[in-house]
Amino acid sequence: MFDWMVWTTPVAVFFSCIALMLVGMTVWEIKSPTVLRKGFLPIATTRGDRLFIGLLSAAYINLAFVGLAGHLAEWLSLESEPSVWISFVLSMGVLALVMRKG
């Protein structure tokens, strides 16, 4: 069924985290409805808005890293491309920042 995609461990962990976040946010919203608030983002947002913005940011960070990994290896004279775990940790950090302070 999923033969069209290369399911490496980092990819599986990334999508599993997204699925767990969506389930967790749904339960949280049912238990405690959200209110609009203003953080560093230029608009008033709810938890769901911040999750969406954070997930988009995480996806763009991962895509940019995958696209630039070959160039980074060349520029930094590395023997192999940097690990995709670096982009995973960075993107989850950005997501956490947007969720907390956005």
N, C-alpha and C positions, 0 to 999 in steps of 0.2 A: 504494500500500500504506500509506504513512504520511500520507495526505491529511487524516486526522482531527486531526493535531497540527500546530501552527504551528512548523515547524523553522527558527527563527531561528539565526543564528550562535552566540549564547551558549548556546542550548539544545543545539545539536549538540556544541559544545565540552564542555559539562558532562557529557552522556551518554557522549561519547568518552572523557573522563577516567575516568569510572566503569568503563567497559569495560576500559580499559588497566590500571587498578588491580586489577581482578579477575583479569585474566590474569597480571599481575606477581605478585600475592599467591599465586596457584596455583603458579607456577613456584618462588617463594621457599619455599613450604611443602614442595614436593617435594624441593628441594635441602637445606633446613635445617628440620627439624621444630621447631615452636614449643614453648615452655614457658610455664607460667603465671607471671605476675608482677604485682606490686601497684604501681600508680602513684597518680595523684590520684583516679582513679575509685574508688568505694567497694567494688569487688569485684576479685578477682584475674582477670585477663583474658589471653587469647592474642592474637596478632596479628590473627586473624580476628575475634575479639570486638571489638577496638578498631576495626577497619575497619568493621564493621557499625554500631557506635555512632557513629563518625565520619560515615559516609554518611547515617545518619538525621539527625544534627545538621545536616549540609550541606543536606539536603533541606528541613528545617524552616526554616533560615535563608533559603534561596531563596524558599520559599513565603511566609514572613512578609514578606520584602522586596517581593515582587510584590504582595501584598495591601496593603502600607502605602505603596507608591510614590506613588500618587495623593495620599494624605494628606500625605506628606512634601513633595511639590511645593506643596501648598496651604499647609502650615504654614511652610515656608521661603520662600514667595513665589517659587518657581522658575517659569521660563517653560514648562518641560516636565518630565516625570517623570525622576528620576535613572536613570542607566544601570544595567541589570541586571548589567553587569560588576562593579559594586561588590559586589553580593551574591555573585557567583562568587568573587571574590578573597577576600572575608571567609570564605565557607564552606570554601574550600580551605585557608585558614589555620587554621581551627578543626579541620578534618580532620587536618592535619599535626600540630597540637598534641596531639590525642587519640592519634594513632598513635605519636608520640614519647614523650610524658610520661604518657599515660593508663594 
